[in-house]
Each structure stands twice: as C-alpha cells, then as structure tokens.
C-alpha cells in the first residue's frame, strides 16, 4: 500500500530512481573493458545529486582508477572536490560540474 502512495505522490522521485537505475545499468562493467558508448550515457543534468566514483567514471567513459587518482588530489591542485564518509567518497553533482568547467578552462 505504501508503494502505491509513493509512486502516486512522488512521480519526480520515481523518474529519478529510473535515471539512477539506468546509470547503474550502464556503469555495471567489470574492469572497464566495456565502457558505455557516448549515446548510451546519461546527460549531465540526469546525474543524481550525489555521485560515486564509479558513476563519474561511467559518465566520463574512463576507468574508475583515473577518477580515484583525481579524488586523491586536493581540489586546489586540480582534484575533484568530494566528501568522505569513512572509506567511501561522494561527489556533489554541482562540485563535479564546477570541476569539469575548471578542467576545460571555463568559468565555474
């Protein structure tokens, strides 16, 4: 009964869940051998508000180790700004967008 009320009262959340499921399906690669094709990935505005390293790797179509290398760097040295929760790291989509803008020389 609660499942029905969630889908009726929160169609935007359902849409978000669908986009996240699509992202995870596209990113479900072992070892980075089968990265998604450019037309298979989500658009920047379709990414969730909080990202994992794997989701960023999928979006950028790079190996997840490259993302972790950038997460190890301090943001003022070109690293991706992130939040640590124990051993895990999460990246706000807005910080990721700003980081990408800085990487290509655009305004943040």
Number of C-alpha atoms within 10 A of each C-alpha: 5 7 7 8 9 12 13 11 10 11 11 11 12 14 13 16 13 12 16 17 12 15 21 14 11 19 21 16 14 8 10 16 8 12 21 19 10 11 7 12 19 16 10 11 9 13 18 16 14 15 16 18 21 20 22 20 19 25 21 15 17 15 17 18 14 11 20 17 11 16 20 13 13 12 13 8 8 15 17 24 21 22 13 9 8 6 5 10 15 16 20 17 19 13 16 19 15 16 20 16 13 13 13 8 9 10 10 12
